[in-house]
Amino acid sequence: MAAARTNAQIAEALATLTNIVARDNQPGREGEMRLERFMKQKPPTFTGGYNPDGAYKWLEEHAEMFMMFASLKIEGGVKM
């Protein structure tokens, strides 16, 4: 009985894992998923107006992340 329960738990875990992999590997969603990951970092948002110093500061704060995306694209790690 314990072995049957264990097999059922393994089957359920594999089914869950399969669903997660399928959900995260949908063609055409790469850009959307990148945006979701970016927005989870809670970057400052544009509130309107003219603020070149604020824009430059924001770009400097996020430059490392943009460079990471660029290097992944060059190496073929991310489809853009």
N, C-alpha and C positions, 0 to 999 in steps of 0.2 A: 504494500500500500504506500509506504514512504517513497519507494522508487517511482511509482506511478505519479505521485504528487511532484516529485523532483523533475520528472520528464515533462510534466505539464507546465511547471514553472519555467523550465528551459525553453520550451516551445513558445510560451507567452513572451519571454524576454527576447527571443529571436524575432518574433513577429513585431514587437515594439521597436527593436533596433532596425529592422527592415523598413518600417514606416518612417523612422527618423531619417535614415539615409536617403530614402526615396524623396522625402519632403525637401531635404537640403540639397538634392542633386537634380533639381528641375531645370532643364535647358531654358535659357532666356531669362533666368531670374538672377544671374550673377550680379548685375548692376543694382538690382533692388536689394539683394542681400548685403552688398557692400554699403549701400546707403543706410540700411537698418543698423549695421554694426557701427557706422560712423555716428548716427544719431543717438545710439546708446551711450556714447561718450559725452553727450549733452554739451555740444559746442555752443558758444555764444551765438545768438541769432541777430539778424539784421533788423533793426527797428525803424529804419527809414532815416532820411536826412543825409547830410554831407559830413562825413567823418573819415577823411583819408588816413589820419593817424591811427584810428581804431581799426580800420581795415588792414593796414600794414601790420599792426600788432597781432591781429587775429591770424594773418598769414604766417607770420614768424612762429607763432605758437603751434600751428598745425603743419609747418613745413616738413617736419620729420615724417609725419604720417603720409603726406603726399609723395615724398621721396620713396617711401616703402611701397606704395601702390605702383609708382612708376617702375621701380626695380622689379617688382613681381611681373609686371606687364612685359618688360624687356626680356626677362628670363623665361617667359612663357608659363609662369605659375598661375596667372589670372587671365581669364579671357575677358577682354574689354571690347 
